[in-house]
Amino acid sequence: YYDLIDLETSGQLDGVIEKVKNMPTPASAPKPPVSDSELDVGASLDRIKLEQVLVEMGNQGVLSTNRKFLTTHYSSFYGNDLVAWLKGFLLSYEEALKMGGDLLKEGLIVHATDPNHPFADSTQLYKVVGAGYPSALNTGLTQPSSEVSAVKIGENLRKCMTSLYAKHISEDGNKVNYEGLKSDVEFAKYVMIAQMLQRVSLKNLTKAERIAMFINIYNALIIHGIVNKGAPKNLLKRLQFFKNVSYVIAGHNYSLNDIENGVLRGNRKGVVNLCKPFSPKDQRLQTALDAPEPRIHFALNCGSKGCPPIRVYTADKLDSQLDRATKSFLTTGGCIVDRETHSVSLSPILKWFKVDFGKTDGEMLQWVCKHISQTDEGKVLQELIDTDSFKIVWLDYDWSTNH
């Protein structure tokens, strides 16, 4: 994939194709098939046939919009409707049932509410994986199976992001060259890898793997969103940006809000939200952490100058990376302690997500102190906490774009 993109971008692809076409066929090369009976019908061809079935289902009205448990499911259908439609093509009942099962097995369709439910000739509702999310930035190219390894895709994303960041993000991680990144051929490679998230398997991920993967996806999605849609200019535009900019991951749509508040904060309400991102019957709830990881707030970058720096995270070093990110943010302007006035000036990030750091101001400050305890400010802060003589001041937040 990557080599082809490089050749096409440099204008060399047509020349290479012509060169290959004119090369003599090696004697060791296998003979081409001359009939359908000689054709090796492998899984890839079977999949093409199944994908064509999905296209025809859409063309002939089998797919529709249905509601289940107050959730709208686009490009969905009932099992018995699919079986009846397939039998109309002179398939036997057994063949129709098998084709429905094959669609499910290949990760092309999924049960609307239960990911483990088999295909059945019944009124069970199914939907096309990845469909119904036209605004998601990684849709368009149909990807293989839902059993693509999340660890493998996450590693590929990490490598591509590391390379892009080295070229287009300042050394301190605070400024992004969005125009340069947009025109970089390696960004096209990143988009191709991101498309593979559509049917990635999130099964069996460790907690560290899940956190590292979703932090990296969040930060990359912010950049992808700004590249495609531009940076939001005011509060309303920012709220819409975080609600609407999304990727399809494992067949489900994850917005920036869903990743931060649903997954990484253990399904807690966002700053301006009235309810939790994932309802009890939402299949995405399975990806949510059991409890919030407060340190993610110093790893997520929302595209503004007031955010923590952009870094790439790995599961094997996650704990030390999060500790370092937290300490760095707090000691470079995120927490300013004044012994004379007893004031503790804090980034509003700690105010917006205070519930993740402690129930009271004292508990929140004790959490902060733990991460800067070896610094002079940390020692002063501990004195103020011990004497209960602190006064919290909230710093202004710089929402201007980090370019």
C-alpha positions in Angstrom: 0.0 0.0 0.0 2.6 2.5 1.1 4.9 1.9 -1.9 2.0 2.3 -4.3 1.0 5.6 -2.7 4.6 6.9 -3.0 4.8 5.9 -6.7 1.5 7.4 -7.5 2.3 10.7 -5.7 5.6 11.0 -7.5 4.0 10.3 -10.9 6.1 7.1 -11.4 3.3 4.5 -11.0 2.2 4.4 -14.7 5.8 4.0 -15.8 6.3 1.1 -13.4 3.1 -0.6 -14.6 4.2 -0.3 -18.2 7.6 -1.7 -17.4 6.2 -4.7 -15.6 3.7 -5.3 -18.4 6.6 -5.5 -20.9 8.9 -7.7 -18.9 9.2 -11.3 -20.0 7.3 -13.8 -17.9 9.7 -15.9 -15.8 9.7 -19.7 -16.6 8.9 -20.4 -12.9 5.8 -18.2 -12.9 2.5 -20.1 -12.5 0.2 -20.3 -15.5 -2.8 -18.1 -15.5 -6.2 -19.8 -15.1 -8.1 -20.3 -18.3 -11.5 -21.0 -16.9 -13.6 -20.6 -13.7 -12.9 -24.2 -12.9 -9.2 -23.6 -12.8 -9.5 -20.4 -10.7 -8.5 -20.7 -7.1 -11.5 -19.2 -5.4 -10.0 -18.0 -2.1 -11.3 -16.1 0.8 -10.7 -12.8 -0.9 -13.0 -13.6 -3.8 -15.6 -15.0 -1.4 -15.4 -11.7 0.4 -15.9 -9.7 -2.8 -19.0 -11.7 -3.5 -20.3 -11.0 0.0 -19.6 -7.3 -0.3 -21.5 -7.3 -3.6 -24.4 -8.8 -1.7 -24.3 -5.8 0.7 -24.4 -3.5 -2.3 -27.4 -5.2 -3.7 -29.1 -5.2 -0.3 -28.8 -1.4 -0.4 -29.9 -1.1 -4.0 -33.0 -3.2 -3.5 -34.2 -1.7 -0.3 -33.3 -4.5 2.1 -31.4 -2.0 4.2 -33.3 0.6 6.1 -33.2 2.8 9.2 -34.6 1.1 12.4 -34.7 2.0 16.1 -33.9 -0.4 18.9 -33.8 0.6 22.6 -34.0 4.3 21.7 -30.9 3.9 19.4 -31.1 4.6 15.6 -29.5 1.9 13.5 -28.7 3.0 9.9 -28.3 0.4 7.1 -29.9 -2.2 9.2 -32.3 -5.2 8.5 -34.0 -8.1 10.2 -32.7 -11.6 9.8 -35.8 -13.0 8.4 -36.0 -10.3 5.8 -32.5 -11.1 4.5 -33.3 -14.8 4.3 -36.5 -14.2 2.4 -34.7 -11.8 0.0 -31.8 -14.2 -0.6 -34.3 -17.1 -1.3 -35.7 -14.8 -4.1 -32.4 -15.4 -5.9 -33.2 -19.2 -6.0 -31.0 -20.0 -3.0 -32.1 -22.8 -0.8 -33.1 -22.0 2.8 -29.8 -23.5 4.0 -27.8 -21.5 1.5 -29.5 -18.3 2.5 -28.9 -18.9 6.2 -25.3 -19.8 5.5 -24.8 -16.5 3.6 -26.2 -14.5 6.5 -23.8 -16.3 8.8 -20.9 -15.7 6.4 -21.7 -12.0 6.3 -21.5 -12.0 10.1 -18.3 -14.1 10.2 -16.5 -11.8 7.8 -17.3 -8.8 10.0 -19.5 -7.2 7.3 -22.6 -7.2 9.5 -23.2 -7.3 13.3 -26.1 -7.8 15.6 -27.6 -4.4 16.6 -27.3 -4.9 20.3 -25.4 -8.1 21.0 -22.0 -8.6 19.3 -22.0 -12.3 20.2 -25.4 -13.1 18.8 -25.2 -15.5 15.8 -27.1 -14.9 12.6 -30.7 -16.2 12.7 -33.8 -16.3 10.5 -35.8 -14.2 13.0 -36.8 -10.7 13.9 -33.3 -10.0 15.3 -32.0 -6.7 14.0 -28.6 -6.6 12.3 -26.7 -3.7 10.7 -23.9 -3.2 8.2 -20.6 -2.6 10.0 -19.3 1.0 9.7 -22.4 2.1 7.8 -24.5 5.1 8.8 -21.5 7.2 9.9 -20.8 9.4 6.8 -19.1 12.1 8.9 -16.5 9.6 10.3 -13.1 10.5 9.0 -11.9 6.9 8.4 -14.8 5.5 6.4 -14.9 5.0 2.6 -12.6 2.1 2.1 -14.0 -1.3 3.1 -11.6 -3.1 5.3 -11.2 -6.9 5.8 -12.3 -8.7 8.8 -13.4 -7.6 12.3 -10.7 -9.8 13.7 -7.8 -7.5 12.7 -5.5 -7.3 15.7 -5.9 -4.0 17.6 -2.3 -4.4 18.9 -1.0 -4.7 15.4 -3.0 -1.8 14.0 -2.1 0.3 17.1 1.5 -0.3 16.5 1.2 0.6 12.8 -0.6 3.8 13.8 2.1 4.6 16.4 4.9 4.2 14.0 3.2 6.3 11.3 2.3 9.0 13.9 5.8 9.1 15.3 7.2 9.7 11.8 4.6 12.4 11.0 5.1 14.1 14.4 8.8 14.2 14.0 8.4 16.2 10.8 5.4 18.4 11.5 5.2 18.9 15.3 7.6 21.1 17.3 10.1 19.3 19.5 8.2 20.4 22.6 5.0 19.0 21.2 3.1 22.3 21.4 2.9 23.4 17.8 1.6 21.6 14.7 2.3 22.4 11.0 -1.1 21.4 9.8 -0.5 22.6 6.2 2.7 20.6 5.9 1.2 17.6 7.5 -1.8 17.7 5.1 0.4 17.6 2.0 2.8 14.9 3.3 2.4 11.6 1.5 2.9 9.9 4.8 -0.4 11.4 6.0 -2.2 9.5 3.3 -0.5 6.3 4.7 -1.9 7.3 8.1 -5.4 7.7 6.7 -5.2 4.2 5.2 -4.2 2.7 8.5 -6.9 4.6 10.3 -9.4 3.1 7.9 -8.4 -0.3 9.3 -9.8 0.7 12.6 -13.3 0.2 11.2 -13.2 -3.6 11.8 -10.4 -3.9 14.3 -10.9 -6.4 17.1 -10.7 -4.8 20.6 -11.0 -8.2 22.3 -8.4 -9.2 24.9 -6.7 -5.8 25.0 -5.0 -5.2 28.3 -5.8 -2.0 30.2 -2.5 -0.4 29.2 -3.0 -1.4 25.6 -6.5 0.1 25.6 -5.4 3.4 27.2 -2.3 3.9 25.0 -4.3 3.1 21.8 -7.2 5.4 22.6 -4.9 8.3 23.7 -3.0 8.0 20.4 -6.2 7.7 18.4 -7.7 10.8 20.1 -4.6 13.0 19.5 -4.4 11.8 15.9 -8.1 12.3 15.3 -7.9 15.9 16.6 -5.2 16.6 14.0 -7.1 14.7 11.3 -10.2 16.8 12.1 -8.4 20.1 11.9 -6.7 19.1 8.6 -10.1 18.1 7.1 -12.5 20.6 8.7 -10.4 23.4 10.0 -9.9 24.5 13.6 -13.1 25.5 15.5 -13.2 29.3 16.0 -15.6 29.7 19.0 -17.2 27.8 21.8 -20.2 26.5 19.8 -17.9 25.3 17.0 -15.7 23.6 19.5 -18.6 21.7 21.1 -19.7 20.6 17.6 -16.2 19.6 16.7 -15.8 17.3 19.7 -19.2 15.8 19.2 -19.0 15.2 15.5 -15.4 14.5 14.6 -15.1 10.7 14.8 -13.7 7.4 13.6 -15.5 4.1 13.2 -13.7 1.7 15.5 -14.6 -2.0 15.6 -17.8 -1.2 13.8 -19.0 1.6 16.1 -18.7 5.3 15.8 -16.5 7.0 18.4 -16.4 10.8 18.6 -13.7 12.7 20.4 -16.2 13.1 23.3 -16.8 9.3 23.3 -13.1 8.5 23.5 -12.3 10.9 26.2 -15.4 10.7 28.4 -16.8 7.3 27.4 -13.6 5.2 27.1 -10.8 6.9 29.0 -12.8 8.4 31.9 -14.8 5.3 32.5 -18.1 6.5 30.9 -18.4 9.8 32.9 -20.4 12.8 31.8 -18.4 15.4 29.9 -18.1 19.1 31.0 -21.2 20.2 29.2 -23.1 16.9 28.9 -26.2 16.0 30.8 -25.8 12.2 30.5 -23.0 9.6 30.1 -21.7 8.9 26.6 -22.7 5.2 26.6 -26.0 3.9 27.8 -26.2 0.5 29.6 -27.1 -1.2 26.3 -24.5 0.5 24.2 -22.0 -2.0 22.9 -19.2 0.6 23.2 -19.6 0.4 27.0 -17.4 -2.7 26.8 -14.4 -0.5 25.8 -14.8 1.9 28.8 -12.3 1.7 31.6 -13.6 0.4 34.9 -12.6 3.7 36.5 -11.2 7.0 35.2 -7.5 7.3 34.6 -6.9 11.0 35.7 -3.4 11.2 34.1 -5.0 11.0 30.6 -5.9 14.7 31.0 -2.2 15.5 30.7 -1.8 13.3 27.6 -4.8 14.4 25.5 -4.3 17.3 23.2 -7.4 19.1 22.0 -5.6 21.2 19.3 -5.3 24.4 21.4 -2.3 26.1 22.9 -3.5 25.5 26.5 -3.4 21.7 26.0 -0.6 19.4 27.1 2.0 18.6 24.5 1.4 15.9 21.8 3.2 12.6 22.5 2.9 9.0 21.3 2.2 6.5 24.0 3.1 2.8 24.3 1.5 0.1 26.4 4.8 -1.2 27.8 5.9 2.2 29.0 2.5 3.7 29.7 2.7 4.2 33.4 6.0 6.1 33.3 4.9 8.1 30.3 1.7 9.2 32.0 3.6 10.1 35.1 6.1 12.1 33.1 3.4 13.9 31.1 1.5 14.8 34.3 4.6 16.1 36.1 5.7 18.1 33.1 2.4 19.8 32.6 2.0 20.7 36.3 5.5 22.0 36.6 5.5 24.1 33.4 2.6 26.4 34.2 -0.2 24.0 35.2 0.3 24.5 38.9 1.9 27.7 40.4 2.2 27.9 44.2 2.8 31.1 46.1 3.8 30.7 49.7 3.3 34.4 50.5 -0.3 34.6 49.4 -1.1 30.9 50.0 -2.5 30.8 46.5 -2.4 27.8 44.3 -3.0 28.7 40.6 -4.2 25.8 38.5 -5.0 25.0 34.9 -8.8 24.9 34.4 -8.3 21.3 33.2 -8.3 20.3 36.9 -11.5 22.3 37.4 -13.4 20.9 34.5 -12.6 17.3 35.5 -12.3 17.8 39.2 -14.3 14.7 39.9 -11.5 12.6 38.5 -9.0 14.0 40.9 -10.9 14.0 44.2 -14.2 14.8 45.9 -12.9 17.9 47.6 -10.4 20.7 46.8 -8.1 19.2 49.4 -8.2 15.7 47.7 -7.6 17.3 44.3 -4.6 19.2 45.6 -3.2 16.1 47.3 -3.4 14.3 44.0 -1.5 17.2 42.3 1.1 17.2 45.1 1.8 13.5 44.7 2.9 14.1 41.2 5.2 17.1 42.0 6.3 16.1 45.5 10.0 16.2 44.7 9.9 19.8 43.4 10.1 23.0 45.5 6.5 23.9 44.6 5.4 20.5 45.6 6.9 20.9 49.0 5.3 24.3 49.5 2.0 22.9 48.3 2.1 20.1 50.9 2.7 22.7 53.6 -0.4 24.6 52.5 -2.5 21.4 52.4 -1.3 20.3 55.8 -2.3 23.6 57.3 -5.5 23.9 55.3 -4.5 27.4 54.3 -4.6 27.3 50.5 -6.6 29.4 48.1 -7.2 28.1 44.6 -7.0 30.5 41.7 -8.0 29.2 38.2 -5.7 30.2 35.4 -7.0 31.4 32.0 -7.1 28.8 29.2 -5.6 29.5 25.8 -8.0 28.1 23.2 -6.1 29.5 20.2 -5.1 26.8 17.7 -1.7 25.2 18.3 -0.2 26.0 14.9 
